[in-house]
């Protein structure tokens, strides 16, 4: 599975390419997509230069997590996705905290698992809001979070607070 990135907001074509390259170099980011530039033609009509990137998905060559279909506290791939309600079911495929929607990418989702991961995110949010580093470390890999936020800030990624922002929650 691949995606075509139009780089509409970056006519230099450098920002996404540089972000992917830097993401692969940072030791605390477990997965960062690879990509290539292509000249896109459809029915012999030239449509421009696009970037082809790997789709975020669970498998051993992309986001390598261990989903246990029989365990609630398993590994999860979660996407902050403001569009989740358009093609998903609340309480099964996605959950919502305040006005933020989180899509859970899994072949084994149940209402119980969705409730579990929503509760986990609520506890993480409470820990951040309460300002206790010890509490935050229970829920968030701080080194990974810092590397990710630095990279997002450097690249001025406007999606980071809205959509297409992926996170992994490991079992335990």
Secondary structure, DSSP 8 states (H G I E B T S, - for coil): -EEEE--TT-TTS-HHHHHHHHHHH-TT------EEEEEEEETTEEEEEEEEEE---BSTTSB-----TT-SSS-EEEEE-TTGGGTS-BTTTEEEETTEEEEEE-SS--HHHHHHHHHHHHHHHHHHHHT-HHHHHHH--HHHHHHHHHHHHHHT-GGGGTS-EEEEE---
